[in-house]
Amino acid sequence: MPPKTYIVYILKNRMNRRFIGITDDAEAELRAHNKGQFKGTKAFKPWQLEWFSEPLSRNDSLRLEENLRHHKTNAAMLESITHKHDMGM
C-alpha cells in the first residue's frame, strides 16, 4: 500500500483574505468551506481555490503549510514559496 499523501492548499475570498490548509482532496475541501462547514471560514465565503501543491508526505505538507501561514499576508513571499511547489493552478 503506497504511503498516504497530502495536498497543501490556499483559498482566497473576494476581500483577499486567505485560508491555508492540508487535505487529501482540495476540490472537496473547497466545497466544504463554501457550504459553511468550517466555523473559522464560514463568515468569509465564498472562497475560491487559489493554489494547491503537489502530493506531499505528512511531514512535508505540515512544513509547507506552516511556512505559507507565516507569510500569508505577503503576496510576494507566497508567490515565491508556491512557485517551488507548483502543481496546481
C-alpha positions in Angstrom: 0.0 0.0 0.0 1.5 3.4 -1.0 2.0 6.0 1.7 -0.8 8.5 2.2 -0.1 11.9 0.6 -1.5 15.3 1.4 -2.1 18.5 -0.6 -1.5 22.0 0.9 -4.0 24.4 -0.5 -4.7 28.2 -0.4 -8.2 29.5 -0.5 -8.9 33.2 -1.2 -12.1 35.2 -1.0 -13.2 38.5 -2.7 -11.7 40.5 0.1 -8.3 38.9 -0.5 -8.5 37.0 2.8 -6.6 33.7 2.7 -7.0 30.4 4.3 -4.3 27.8 4.2 -4.9 24.1 5.0 -4.0 20.5 4.3 -6.2 17.9 2.8 -6.2 14.8 0.5 -8.8 16.4 -1.8 -8.6 20.1 -2.5 -11.8 20.3 -4.5 -13.9 18.6 -1.8 -12.3 20.9 0.8 -13.3 24.0 -1.2 -16.9 22.7 -1.5 -17.0 22.1 2.3 -15.7 25.6 3.0 -18.2 27.2 0.7 -21.0 25.2 2.3 -20.1 26.8 5.6 -19.0 23.5 7.3 -16.0 25.2 9.0 -16.6 27.7 11.7 -13.5 29.7 11.0 -14.2 30.4 7.3 -18.0 30.3 7.3 -18.4 34.1 7.6 -15.9 34.9 4.8 -17.3 32.8 2.0 -17.4 32.4 -1.0 -13.9 31.0 -1.3 -12.0 30.1 -4.5 -9.1 27.7 -4.8 -6.1 30.0 -5.4 -3.4 27.3 -5.3 -2.6 23.7 -4.3 0.6 21.8 -4.0 1.8 18.5 -5.5 1.1 15.5 -3.3 3.4 15.5 -0.3 4.2 13.4 2.7 2.6 14.3 6.0 5.8 15.9 7.4 6.5 17.9 4.2 2.9 19.1 4.0 3.0 20.3 7.6 6.2 22.2 7.0 4.9 23.8 3.8 1.6 24.8 5.5 3.5 26.4 8.4 5.8 28.3 6.0 2.8 29.5 3.9 0.8 30.6 7.0 3.8 32.5 8.3 3.8 34.5 5.0 0.1 34.6 4.1 -0.1 38.4 4.1 3.0 38.8 2.0 1.9 38.1 -1.6 5.5 38.2 -3.0 6.7 35.6 -0.5 3.6 33.4 -1.1 4.4 33.5 -4.8 8.0 32.5 -4.2 7.1 29.6 -1.9 4.2 28.3 -4.1 6.3 28.5 -7.2 8.7 26.0 -5.7 5.8 23.5 -5.1 3.8 24.3 -8.3 1.4 21.7 -9.4 -1.9 23.4 -9.1 -3.3 26.5 -10.8 
